[in-house]
Amino acid sequence: MDSVVLQVFLVICVSLTAATQGASKFYGKLLFGTKTPYFWARDANEAIAADSGMTITHNGQTCKAIYVDALLRHGARYPTSGYIVDMQSLLPKLQGLPSASQHPFLSTWVDKFPMNLNSQLSSLGRNEQYTLGKRFGSRFRSLLQPNRTQYYATFKKRTQDSSKLFEQGLTGRQMSEDLTNGTQPTIDNIMLRFFDNCKEYSIHVLNNDTAYEEYFKFQRGPEFSAMIKTVSDRITDGNMNLTISDVLSIYQYCELETGMFNSSDWCTLFTEEDAEVIEYQIDLYNYWRKTYGHAINSEITCPMFVDVFKKMDEAIEAERHGHSYTTGTFRFGHAETLLPIFSALSLFHDATPLLASNYNSHRNRTFRTSKISPFSGNIYPVLYKCGDGLGDIYVKMFVNEAETPLPACGNKLCPYYLLKSVYTDAINNCRFDTLCHNVHSTMPAPVVG
């Protein structure tokens, strides 16, 4: 092949790569923050042997699993109505620009996210939850028998649907679109939406921009501002100044389309460096609004601690006396449920806080929501009995199905009563209404429905 032909061949190859790479270049990469699909980090087809989680060895003894208590975020969902409206408004503006011809997909693109399904589980999310149920059902087959499991969810349809799809997988039933025959989860919004039921948190964090000023400072800072300008110029060729909201709406469509359909034309408008900058501002938002930024973010999780330890105590007592008991509890919430629990347990806590000024030094941060809180992210302790004494009960914690050492004891296997003593205050002194300055009690008994 002579040099001219070779050069032409290389140009064609580069052109083809440029035309096809952008649509799928982010697929499988953990860059999408809380919009990351669960099975980008784990192999959905991993063979999990029956009862593979039922026994462990500790100090020469064989320990048997006696109880599982899992908190799961709902599965992947459609965008919220606000993002759909934003894209419906933005699209004709982009189509009318002189630069539109540089992005041919703009003239033919069809929104695959209908308004009537906003915020609801997507097909990807349904598969995530069903598959997770199958994995739990295999890993703890002997333990999680019918009529020995309990389910909780929030009032949101996506958490209730997640619960029912998970149960289908756990019980070995065929996955079905019809969810009317599944177990109706108990609705408990205090335990699973504590962030939405606390006046003090709402005033001082949730609805207080100064509480997460680092997030806004980063958006005004050099890295984020440069990214917005570069993306805007790339899309509009300088004929329009896209706002932060415009760019983030486009990026969310890139995220969700790639998750559901493996590719997105919108992703061609971003580089990987752009994605990392956006991911950091997402993490800043979650750090200050939901986790380590403020003490109350963790403190309001105490209703969850009370219920989890109560159920573990009940399981230990019933198992000791040979009584029947609930062997598995499954709770379905949101990223706003999962992330505060991580901070209450001191998990994924970097030595220095996430700030607007330390983007570069936090490139390898531990607190990365793409990895720790994807769609269907989960955390669950497993109680193991290693002998006949009360001191022979141990806890092993899993995050997204991976063994995770607890800072409370510094090991992957913690003595149960040591762990319980560390969280005594959260368990025994959970004064949710007092902490939240709620005028009326917001802790009614859970309801089924």
HURA-V281383 format. One line per field, one symbol per residue. burial: # if it has 9 or more other C-alpha atoms within 8 Angstrom, else .. Layout:
burial = ???
This chain:
burial = .....#..............####.##..#########.#..........##.##......##################.#.##.##..##..##.#.##.....#......#....#####.###.##############.##...########..##############.......#....############.##########.#..##.##.###.#..##.###.#######.#.##...##.############.#########...#####################..##########.##..#.###.##.....#######################.#....###..#.......####################.....########...#####.#..#####.###...#.##..#.##.####...........
